[in-house]
């Protein structure tokens, strides 16, 4: 999925359900897995020029291991 697809999906949800600003974002590995609440969105990887953002990451915890 890319950002444009995510924005379109969010827009479709708002069109169908109204204001969704307070809706929580969860993460699951599959339909049967446990729910993990996403608390953070961070920059992830950059393209080869090290300037152009290539990916973002949704995190449940932002503490470094």
C-alpha positions in Angstrom: 0.0 0.0 0.0 1.2 3.5 -0.7 0.2 6.8 0.9 -2.1 7.8 -1.9 -4.0 4.5 -1.5 -4.2 5.0 2.3 -5.5 8.6 1.8 -8.2 7.4 -0.6 -9.2 4.6 1.8 -9.5 7.1 4.6 -11.5 9.5 2.4 -13.9 6.6 1.5 -14.3 5.8 5.2 -15.2 9.4 5.9 -17.7 9.5 3.0 -19.4 6.4 4.4 -19.2 7.0 8.2 -18.8 10.8 8.6 -16.0 12.3 10.8 -13.5 9.6 11.7 -10.9 11.8 13.4 -11.2 10.0 16.7 -11.1 6.5 15.3 -8.2 4.4 16.6 -5.7 2.7 14.2 -5.0 -0.9 15.0 -2.7 -3.5 13.5 -3.1 -7.2 12.9 -0.9 -9.7 11.2 -4.0 -11.6 9.9 -7.7 -11.8 10.5 -7.1 -14.2 13.4 -4.3 -12.5 15.2 -4.3 -10.2 18.2 -5.0 -6.5 17.9 -2.0 -4.1 18.4 -2.9 -0.4 18.8 -0.7 1.9 16.6 0.6 4.8 18.6 3.2 6.3 16.3 4.0 6.9 12.6 7.6 7.4 11.7 9.8 7.8 8.7 11.3 4.5 7.8 13.5 4.1 4.7 14.8 6.5 2.1 15.6 5.9 -1.5 19.3 5.6 -2.6 19.8 9.4 -2.6 19.2 9.3 1.2 16.9 12.3 0.9 13.7 11.0 -0.7 11.4 9.2 1.7 10.5 5.7 0.5 8.5 4.2 3.4 6.9 5.1 6.6 6.2 2.7 9.5 3.3 2.4 11.9 4.6 1.5 15.4 2.9 0.2 18.5 6.0 1.1 20.6 8.7 3.6 19.8 11.3 2.5 22.4 14.5 1.2 20.9 15.5 -2.3 21.9 
